[in-house]
C-alpha cells in the first residue's frame, strides 16, 4: 500500500486507464447492438465493395407514393451507373424498403384488442431481421397480400399460442392470414422505443387499398400528429389518405467513396422537409462530435415527423454512445498526459546521457581506430623503420594511461621536435593524410 501511495500518479493513471478501456468497450458494444443499423455491413459481407445505409424520414404531408419510389429508385441506379457500376448485370448495388404506420382493431374467436399497424414494402425484413418464432416473413413475391406478421403479444392475445402460421383472424372486420410470429428485439433501446404495445406487419399494397382502416387515431400515431398540428383543417378522409402514405424510406447502396450515397439521395429525393440519417456512420467519432455540438436542438422536434420505433431506438443508442465516448475521453486524458510527460522526460535524460557519455566515448573510439589504421598504413610503407621502432607502443601506453585524446600534442618528439624521430613516426596530421 505504501508503494502504491508513494507512486500515486502511476496508480491513478492505471485505474483511469482501466476505466477508459471499460468505456471504450461499452461504446463499441452500444455501437454494434442494433441490427437495424447494420444493413450495409450485411450487404458487404466478405466482399471488397463498400455500401452505405440511409434512412429518409418524411412528414405526413410529403405524400410519397409508390410511383415516386420507383422513379427515385431509377434515378439512383443512374447515379450508380455514372460512378462506373454495371447496373444491368449487377443486382446487388441497390436495395430499398418503405413503411407507413396506423392503428387498427384485431379480433378472433378468442380475444380482441387494438394493435399498431406497420405497412412495409420492398426488402423491409432485410433491413430489420426480426427473430421468427414460427412461420415466415412477408415477401414482395407473395401472390396474396392478405398475409400478416404478428408479434408474440398479439399472437398470444388472439390465439393463446405462438405456432399459429396459417390461422386467420379479423383486422377491422377483414379476414387476414397469419404468415408468422416474431419476437421483439431484446435490447434495452428497442424495448423502450417499442413501448410494450402490440404490433402487426402487413404488406404496403394491402395497406393502400385497405378501406376499413380506422380514422380514429391516437396522439402518437402519424395521423394524430397531423391532427394536433392542424386540428381545424384535418378531415376523416384526409386522415385515411395520410395513413396510406409511406413516411419512412430506407436505402442501402454501393458507395465508391464516402458521402456518395448521402449526396445522391439528398439531391434527387422527391419529398421536401425530410430528415436524412446516415445509418452507416452514425456511431463514428465525427458523427458523435456533431451530435455533441447539437445536443440541445437534437431533442427538439418541430417538423411533425414521425420516427418509427427502430429510429427512436437508434437515437437513444447514439445518446448512450456519446456518454460513453465522453467518459472515455475524461478518464483517458490523465493517463495519456502522463505517458507523454514520461516520454518527454526520458527523451531529455537520454539526450543528456548521449551528450555526456555516449558521444565522447564514440569519438574516442573513432580516433583510436583512425590512429590504428594510420599506424598500419605507415608500417606497410616503412617496414624497416617499423621493425626497429617501439616508440609508438610507448606512446600508446601513455595515451591509455593518461586518457588523453591527442597524445601527440603533449609529446614534443611526436610533433617533430626530435629530428631523429621525425621520419620514424608520422604526426597526427600526417596520419590523417595517409
N, C-alpha and C positions, 0 to 999 in steps of 0.2 A: 504493500500500500504506500509506503514511504517513497519507493522508487517511482510509483505512478504519480504521486503528488509532486515529486521533485521534477519530473519531466511532464508537467501538466499540459504544456502545449501539444506535445505529441499524443498524449492520451485523449485530449479533447478532439484533436484532428482525426484520430482513429474512430472515435464514436460518431462524429459528424459524417465521416466518410461512409460508415456503415449505414447511417440514416439516409444519406444521399443515394446509396445503392438501392435501399429499400424503396425510396420514392421513384427512382428510375424504373425499377421492376414493376411497380404499381402503374406507372404511366404507360409502360409497354402493355400491361395486361388490359387496361381500360381501352387503349387504342385498338386492340385486336379482339375485343369482346363481341361486337355486334356483327352478325353475318350479313345483315342488310347493307353494310358499308364496305363489303369486300368483294363485290361483283367483279371489279376489274382484275383482282388477283385470281379469281376463279377462271375468268376468261383467258388470262395469260397462261395459266397452268405452268408447264415446264418449258414453254416456248420463249423465244427471244423478243417477240413483238410486245410492245408496251400498249396498255389500254388505260382509258380514263373513264370514270363513272361520274355522272352528273344527275342531279335532281332539279326539276323545274316545278316550283310551287306557284300556282296561279290563283288569282282572286276569282270568286264565282262569276263575276261579270265578264270574265275573259271569254267564256263560251267557246272553248276549244273543241271542235268536232273531230270525228274520225277522218273526214276529208282533209282537215288541217294537219292531222297527224301523218297521214300518208304523204301529203305534199312535202311536209318538213323532212320526213324520212328520205325522200328522193333528193332533196337539196343537200342533206348531209352526205349521202352517197357520192354526189358530185364533188363535194369538198374532199372526200377521201380519194376520189379519182384524180383530182388536181394535185394531191400530195404524192401521187405515184403508186397507189394501190390498184390492184386488179379487181374491180368491183363486180365484173361479170362472172368470174370464176371463183372468187374467194367469198364464201358466205359467212365467214367468222369475223367480219370487220365491224359489224354494227348490230346492236340489239336494243330493243326498247320495250317499255311497259307503261301502261297508264291506268289510272284508277279514279273512281268517284265514290262519294260517301252519302249515306242516307240512314234512315232507321225504319224498321218495319215490324209488324206483329207476326209471330210464328205460333203455330199450334199443331198438335197431333191428338190422337185419341187419348193420350196420357196427360199432357200438360200444355199450357200456353204461356206466352210471355212476349217480351219485346227484346229485339236484338239490333245491334249495329250492323249495317249492310255495307260491304265494301265490294264495289263492282270493279273487276280487273280485266285487262286485255293485254295482248302481246305476250312477252315472256316473263310475266309477273313473278312466277314462282322460281325462275332462275335468279331473280334479284332477291327474293325472300324465300329461301329454302326451309320452310316450316317442317317440323318433325311430324310425320304422319303416324297416327295410332292405328288407323285402318283405312282401307280404300286407296284412292289415287287423287292426284291433283286435278284441277281443271286444266284443259288443254285447248289451245286455239284450233286444233284439228277436230274437236268434238263435233259430231253431226248434230246433236241436240244441245241446245243451250239451257235446258231446264235442270242441269246438274249443279249442285252447290256443295261447298266445303264448309263443314261445321267445326267450331272449336269444341273442346271437350265439355265445357259447361253447357253449351246449347244442346249437344248430343245427349248429355245426361238428363237435361230438363225434358227433352221431347221423348226420349226412348228409354232412359234409365240404363244405358249401356254405351260402349264406345265402338263396338264392331257392328255398325249399322249401315254399311255401304249397301246401296240398292233399295233401302226403305224410303218411303215417301212421307211428306208432311205438307202442311199448308203455309204458304207465305202470303200474307194479306189475302187469303182466300184462294190463291192459285196453287195447284199441286206442283211440288218440286221434289226432285230425287236427290238423295244423299250420295255424293261421289266419294266422300271420305271424311275422316275426322282427324284433326290435327291438335297438337299440344302447343300451347302458348309458350313463347320463349321464357326461359327461367332467369335470365339476368335481371338485376335489380332495376336497370333503366327501363327495359321493356315492360316489366311488371308494373312499374309506377305509371308509365305513359299509357299502358293498356287500360288501366283503371278497374280491372276486375269484371268488366261487363261482358255480355255475350256477343259473339261476332259470327257473321256468315259471309263467306266469299261466294260471289256469283259472277257469271260472265258479263262483260260490258254490253254485249249485244242484247242479252235478255234485259239488262238494266235499262237500256234505252227504250225498249218497247213495252216496259212493264207499266201499264197504265194504272193499276191499283195501288201504286206506292203511296204511302201516307203523305198528306200535305201538312198534317200537324207535326211540327218539328220542335226539337229541344234547342235551348240556347247554345249548346256547344256543338250542334251539328252545322253543316255547311249552310243550309238554308236559314238556320237560326241566326247565324252571323249576319246574313243579309237582312233578315227581319229586324234585328236590333239596330243595324245601321240605317235602314230605310223603312221605318215602320209604316209610313203613310203611302209608300209607293209600291210595296210588295203585295201581290195578289196570290191566291192559291195557284192559279195557272202558271204564274211566273215561277213559283217555288217548284212546281213539277218540272218545268223546263230546266231550272238550275240543277235540280237533283240528277238530271240525266247528263250532266256535263263533266268531262274529265278535268280534275283540278290538280292532279299530280302526274307528272310525266318523268319517267326515269330512262336514262340512256347509259349504255356502255359502248365505247367505240375505240378503234385503233387511234393511237396518238404518236405520231413520229417524233414530235418534240413537246415538251411540257407547255401547256397553255393552248395547244392547238384545238382541243375539244371545247374548251371554255369560249375561246374567241369565235369558233364556228357556230356554236349553239346560240350564244348571245346575239350574234349578227343576224341569224336567219329565223330565230324563233318567232312564231306568228302572233303570240299574245303579248300584251303590254303589262307593265307593273308586276313583273314576275320576279320571284326570289330564286336566284340561281345558286346552287350549292355544289361545290366540287367535293364529292364524297371521297375521292381518291386521296386528296391531300389535306383533309380536314383535321388530321391529327399530327401534321408536320410542325416543325418549330416555327416557321414563318407564319403559318395559319394560326397557331396558338398565340403568337405575339400580336397579330392583328386582332384576335379575339380579346386580348387583354386591353388593347387600346380602345376598343369599342364595347367594353363590357356593360356599361350603363345603357347605352342606346340599343344594344342587342336584345335586352329584355323587354323593350317597348314594341308592341305590335299595333301598327296603325293602318295597315293596308287591308284589313279584313280577310287575310289569307289564312285558310285552314291548314294546319300542319297535321298530317297523319301521325299515328302513334309512333311509327318507326323513326320519323324525323324528330319528334319530340324526344325520343329515347337517345338519338344520336346527339342532339343538342345538350342533353343532360350529361352524356358521356364526355362531350367537349368541355363542359364546365368542370367536371371532375378531373379531366386530364390537365386542365390549366392549373388547378390547385396542386396536383402532384408535381407538375413542372416547376411551379413557384417554390414548392418545398425543396425540390432537388437543387434549385439554384441557391437558396438560402443556406441549406446545410452543406453544400459543396463549396461555398465561397471560401471559408476559412481553411479547409484542407488544401485547396488549390493555391491559396495565397501562401500558406506555409511551405508547400513544395517549391514554389517559385523563389521564396526567400532563401531556402536551403540551397537551391541550385546556384543562386547568385553568390551566396556566402562561400560555397565550395569553389566556385569559379575564381573568386578573389583570392582565396587561400591557395588555390592551385597556381595562380599567376605569380604570387609571391614566392612560392616554393620553386617554381620554374626559373624565376629570375635569380634566386639566391643559391640554389643547389644544382639544378639540372643543367642550366646553360653554362656556368663556369666549368663544371666537370666535362661537359661536352666539348667546350673549347680546348681544355687541357688535353683531352684525349686526341682531338683532331691535330693539335700541334705536335703531340708525341708521334702520331702516325706520319705526319709530314717530315719530321726530323728523321724518323727511321727510314722512310723511303729515300730521303736525300742522302743519308749515310750509305745506303746500298748502292745508289747510283754512283756516288763518289768512289766507293770501293771497286766498282766494276771498271771505272776509268783510271784509277791509280792503284792497281793491285799490289805493287811493290811497297809503296808508302804505307798502305793499309796494313800490310803484314807486319811491319816494324813499328807501327804507331798504336800505342794503347792510351793515348791521352783522351780519346773520345769516350773510353769506358770510364775514366776518372771523372770526366765532365758529366756523364750521365749519373754517376753516383752522387755528385754534388747537386744535380738537378732534382733527384728524388729525395735527397736528404733535406735540402733547404726548402723544397716546394716552390722553387722559382719557376715561373713560366718562361723566362728568357735568360738562361744562364750565360749566354754569350755576352749580355750587356754588363755582367759583373766580373767577367774574367777578361783581363786585358789581353791575354795571349790569344783568346778566341776571337778578339776583334782585329787581330792582325798586328798588334804592337810588337810581337816577337817575330823577327824576320825568319828565324829558323822554322817556326811552326806555321808560317803563313801559307806555305804551299802544302803543308801536311793535312790541314783540316779546313774545310770551307766555312765561311761565316754563315750566319742565318740568312742574310740577303742572298749570298751565293747559293746557299742550299735551295731556296725557293726558286732561284733562276734555273738551277739544274733540273 
